[in-house]
Amino acid sequence: MLGMYVPDRFSLKSSRVQDGMGLYTARRVRKGEKFGPFAGEKRMPEDLDENMDYRLMWEVRGSKGEVLYILDATNPRHSNWLRFVHEAPSQDQKNLAAIQDKNLRSTEWQG
């Protein structure tokens, strides 16, 4: 992605998932380390349709687990480098979790 800022400790490289690009790090992410927020366009769940690519969308949920809105990072102009963090192929390989702050201001990744 031309012009997309990626922090120095990360790099975009060829990947076998999601448009052929993935985010890689030069050093291990420490347990509890946070980075974010995940940026995207705010969409309401009822505005989505089955033809959309959901791989770059994150649900923002309320205190009772209800979906409040969707952050859609499919448009590079309205997203950031975190759009290249991909879901692990299996639960055993999962090493990051998306967390949402209580004020719904951001969605961050935690190692």
N, C-alpha and C positions, 0 to 999 in steps of 0.2 A: 504494500500500500504506500504509494508515494505520498510523502508529507505527513504520515501518521506517526506521532511521537511514541516511541517505545523506550522505557527507562533503560539505562546503560547495562544493567545486569541481566536484561532479557534480550532476546533476538527473535526475529521472525525467520522461520526456515520452512523448507518444503515438508509437507506432512501428508499422510495418506488419508486424512479426514478433512472435512469441511473446506472445500475450495482449494485444497492443496497447500494451505498455509497453517502453521501452528506456532505457538509461543514456547520458547525454550529458555532455560536459565543456565547461567554459567556456574551457579553455586546452588546448593540445597536450600530450599525455603525452610526456615526455622519454624518449629511448632509454635503456633500462636501469632506468627508474623501476619500482618494485614496489609493489603494493598487494594486500592480502589479510589473512588467508586466506579462501578460499571456504568457506562454512559450509553444512552439510547433514547429513542423517541418514545414518549409516553403514548400508549394506545389502550383503549378500553377493550376488554375481552370480547364484547359483542361486535366490535369492528373488525375482528379477524375472520378469515375464511380459510377453507381447506386447501386453497392453492398457494398459501403463503409458506415460506420456509421458516419453520419454528426453531431451527437449530441456534439461531442468534438472538433468541428472545428469552427474557427472564420474567417470571411472575413475581410481582410484589404483593405480599399477603398481609392481611390485617391480623389483629390479635387473636381472632377465632379461626384463622386459617383460610379465610375467604380471599379470593383473588381481587385485589383492589384495582390494579392496572398491570399492564405489560410494558417492560422496557425492551424496545425493538432496536437492535444494533445492526440491522441489515444494511442500513445506509451509512457508508464510511464517514460522511460529513457530519453525522449526528451520533457517532460512537467513538470509542477509544480502543486502545491496544488490548483491553481485556476481552474484546470480542474474539480473540484468538486463543483463549483458554478453552479447551475442549473437554467434554465429558469423558471420563475414563471408560474404556471398553468394558470393564467389569467392576463389580464392587470391591474385589480384592486389589485392584490397581488404583482405586480412588485415593488421592492424597491431598485434595483440597476440598473445601466446603464453601459455598456461598452463604454469607450471613447478611442480615439486614438490620440496620440500626433501629432502635425503638422509635425514633422520630420519623422514619420513612424517608430520610433525606438521601440515603445512599445504600447501595448494595456493594459489599466488599467481599473479597476473597480472603480466606484464612487458611494458612498452611497447617 
